[in-house]
Amino acid sequence: MERGDRPALRVVLLGGFRLLADEEQIVVSGGSERLLSFLALCGPVVSRTLMAGTLWPDRPDRQAYASLRSALARVEGAGRLFLDIGGTEVRLREGTEVDLEEARALARRVLDPAEPISDHDLSAFSVEALSMDLLPGWYDDWVVHVAEEWHQLRLHALEALAEEFTREGRFADAVTAAGVAVRAEPLRESAYAALIRAHLAEGNQAEALRDFERYERLLDTELGLRPTPRLEELVADLRALPHR
């Protein structure tokens, strides 16, 4: 960084919290992590009143506001590079990148029926970007709600990628994408359907049948349910074959 240029700032929320300035990790306290994560999720501009009331919901308004003021003052070192603090609002510094925003945009492009998936998005990089949970281990209400929305969005996008990989004959990538969705939500039938279709398209009948039976057992054990007829149809011919 030369001549007073600002570093490239990035807030990472997927897979765990990190701050990066010119790709170098910045370490801040747990309290500062909460402040910066809230801004990254709810910003880019947040009123002090909303921020105080959300981060300290069990305190009276005046105490919550004082807690916010104290927490902002305690943001240490390079962590302050990420903040733009005003009298009535707080924002992330202009130009700060947030990985969740990029991943959301990727998922929406993949799911857009009006546009074909680009070669850039149809990649192992996209599968990796869609593989991570939002702030795992954080249970604040303001995190849990956004995390569940992201969870559902990324699962739909992973399934769409798996189907497109299958159509393109990229079976290893299809199995990887569908497998990530299955591991993220083991009772999700649409994820297993994408995985089984990839196996069948590649000619791996045994793997398709094995994954169907694994899902069948899990669904019965956990919920006492059966797979839908639509999923059963995928392997109906295989199950009808006589065992030798």
C-alpha positions in Angstrom: 0.0 0.0 0.0 1.6 3.3 -1.1 0.9 7.0 -1.0 -1.9 6.7 1.6 -4.0 4.4 -0.6 -6.7 2.6 1.3 -6.3 -1.2 1.7 -8.8 -3.5 0.0 -11.2 -4.3 2.9 -13.3 -7.5 3.1 -15.6 -9.0 5.7 -15.9 -12.8 5.6 -19.0 -14.3 7.2 -19.3 -17.7 5.5 -17.6 -20.5 7.3 -16.7 -18.2 10.2 -15.9 -14.5 10.8 -12.7 -13.0 9.4 -11.6 -9.5 8.5 -9.1 -9.0 5.7 -7.2 -5.9 4.7 -5.2 -6.4 1.5 -5.7 -10.1 2.0 -4.0 -9.9 5.5 -6.2 -11.1 8.3 -7.1 -8.5 11.0 -7.8 -9.8 14.5 -10.3 -8.0 16.7 -12.1 -8.8 19.9 -15.4 -10.8 20.1 -17.4 -7.6 20.7 -15.9 -5.9 17.6 -16.7 -9.1 15.6 -20.4 -8.7 16.6 -20.5 -5.1 15.6 -18.9 -5.6 12.2 -20.9 -8.7 11.5 -24.2 -6.9 12.2 -23.2 -4.1 9.9 -22.2 -6.6 7.2 -25.5 -8.4 7.5 -27.9 -5.5 8.0 -26.0 -2.6 6.4 -24.4 -1.0 4.7 -25.9 1.8 6.8 -27.6 1.2 10.2 -29.0 3.6 12.6 -27.5 3.7 16.1 -31.0 3.1 17.6 -31.6 0.0 15.5 -28.1 -1.3 16.2 -28.3 -0.7 20.0 -31.7 -2.3 20.3 -30.8 -5.4 18.3 -27.4 -6.1 19.8 -28.6 -5.4 23.4 -32.3 -6.3 23.3 -32.6 -7.0 27.0 -31.4 -3.6 28.1 -33.4 -0.3 28.4 -32.9 2.0 25.4 -30.6 4.4 27.2 -28.3 1.6 28.5 -28.3 -0.2 25.1 -27.3 3.1 23.4 -24.5 3.6 25.9 -23.4 0.0 25.4 -23.2 0.7 21.6 -21.2 3.9 22.1 -18.8 2.0 24.4 -18.4 -0.9 22.0 -17.7 1.4 19.1 -15.1 3.2 21.1 -13.4 -0.1 21.9 -13.0 -1.3 18.3 -9.3 -1.6 18.1 -6.5 -1.1 15.7 -7.0 -1.9 12.1 -10.6 -2.9 12.8 -11.5 0.8 12.8 -10.6 0.9 9.1 -13.9 -0.9 8.5 -16.1 1.6 10.3 -17.5 4.9 9.3 -19.2 6.3 12.5 -21.7 9.1 12.3 -23.7 10.9 14.9 -26.9 8.9 14.2 -25.8 6.0 12.1 -22.9 3.6 11.6 -21.8 2.1 8.3 -19.1 -0.1 6.8 -16.4 1.9 5.2 -17.3 2.6 1.5 -15.9 -0.1 -0.8 -15.8 -2.8 1.9 -16.6 -6.2 0.3 -18.8 -8.7 2.1 -18.5 -12.4 0.9 -22.2 -13.1 1.7 -23.3 -10.5 -0.7 -21.2 -12.0 -3.4 -22.4 -15.5 -2.7 -26.1 -14.4 -2.7 -25.6 -12.8 -6.1 -24.0 -16.0 -7.4 -26.9 -18.1 -6.1 -29.5 -15.8 -7.7 -27.7 -15.9 -11.0 -27.6 -19.7 -10.9 -31.4 -19.8 -10.1 -32.4 -17.2 -12.6 -34.6 -19.0 -15.2 -34.3 -16.2 -17.7 -30.5 -16.5 -18.0 -28.3 -19.5 -18.8 -25.6 -20.3 -16.2 -22.4 -18.8 -17.4 -19.2 -20.8 -17.6 -17.7 -18.7 -14.8 -20.6 -19.6 -12.5 -20.6 -23.3 -13.6 -17.5 -24.1 -11.7 -16.0 -25.8 -8.7 -15.4 -22.3 -7.3 -19.1 -21.7 -7.2 -19.7 -25.0 -5.4 -17.2 -24.0 -2.8 -18.8 -20.6 -2.3 -22.2 -22.2 -1.8 -20.8 -24.9 0.6 -20.4 -22.7 3.7 -22.8 -21.8 6.4 -23.2 -18.3 7.6 -21.4 -17.6 10.9 -21.6 -21.2 12.2 -21.9 -21.4 16.0 -23.5 -17.9 16.3 -27.0 -18.1 17.8 -28.0 -14.4 18.1 -31.6 -13.9 16.7 -30.3 -11.4 14.1 -27.9 -14.1 12.8 -30.2 -17.1 12.9 -32.8 -15.6 10.7 -30.4 -14.5 7.9 -28.5 -17.8 8.3 -31.7 -19.8 7.6 -32.5 -17.7 4.5 -29.0 -18.3 3.2 -29.2 -22.0 4.0 -32.3 -22.4 1.8 -30.9 -20.2 -1.0 -27.6 -22.1 -1.2 -29.3 -25.5 -1.2 -31.5 -24.5 -4.2 -28.5 -23.1 -6.0 -26.4 -26.2 -5.3 -29.1 -28.5 -6.7 -29.4 -26.3 -9.8 -25.7 -26.5 -10.3 -25.8 -30.3 -9.9 -28.5 -30.5 -12.6 -26.6 -28.3 -15.0 -23.3 -30.1 -14.4 -25.2 -33.4 -15.2 -26.6 -31.9 -18.5 -23.0 -30.8 -19.4 -21.7 -34.3 -18.7 -19.5 -33.1 -15.8 -20.5 -35.9 -13.5 -17.9 -35.5 -10.9 -18.8 -31.9 -10.4 -22.5 -32.8 -10.3 -22.0 -35.4 -7.6 -19.9 -33.0 -5.6 -22.5 -30.2 -5.8 -25.4 -32.5 -4.9 -23.3 -34.2 -2.2 -22.7 -30.9 -0.5 -26.5 -30.2 -0.5 -27.2 -33.7 0.9 -24.7 -33.2 3.7 -26.1 -29.8 4.5 -29.7 -31.1 4.7 -29.7 -35.0 4.9 -33.5 -35.2 4.8 -33.9 -33.0 1.7 -35.3 -35.2 -1.1 -34.5 -32.7 -3.9 -30.9 -32.9 -3.0 -30.9 -36.7 -3.1 -32.8 -36.6 -6.4 -30.0 -34.4 -8.0 -27.4 -36.8 -6.6 -29.2 -39.9 -7.9 -29.8 -38.4 -11.4 -26.0 -37.6 -11.6 -25.1 -41.2 -10.8 -27.6 -42.5 -13.3 -26.5 -40.2 -16.1 -22.9 -41.4 -15.5 -24.1 -45.0 -15.6 -23.3 -45.7 -11.9 -26.5 -47.7 -11.1 -25.1 -49.2 -7.9 -24.3 -45.8 -6.5 -27.7 -44.5 -7.5 -29.5 -47.4 -5.8 -27.3 -47.2 -2.7 -28.0 -43.5 -2.2 -31.7 -44.0 -2.7 -31.7 -46.8 -0.1 -29.6 -44.7 2.3 -32.2 -41.9 2.0 -35.1 -44.3 2.3 -33.7 -45.7 5.6 -32.9 -42.3 7.0 -36.3 -40.9 6.2 -38.1 -43.8 7.8 -35.8 -43.7 10.9 -36.1 -40.0 11.5 -39.6 -39.2 10.4 -41.4 -42.4 9.7 -42.0 -41.4 6.1 -41.4 -42.8 2.6 -39.7 -41.2 -0.4 -42.2 -39.6 -2.8 -43.2 -41.6 -5.9 -41.2 -39.1 -8.0 -38.0 -40.1 -6.3 -38.9 -43.8 -6.3 -39.4 -43.6 -10.1 -35.8 -42.7 -10.6 -34.7 -46.1 -9.4 -37.8 -48.2 -10.1 -36.2 -50.2 -12.9 -33.1 -50.9 -10.8 -35.2 -52.1 -7.8 -37.3 -54.3 -10.1 -34.2 -56.3 -11.3 -33.9 -59.8 -9.7 -31.1 -60.1 -7.2 -28.6 -62.9 -8.0 
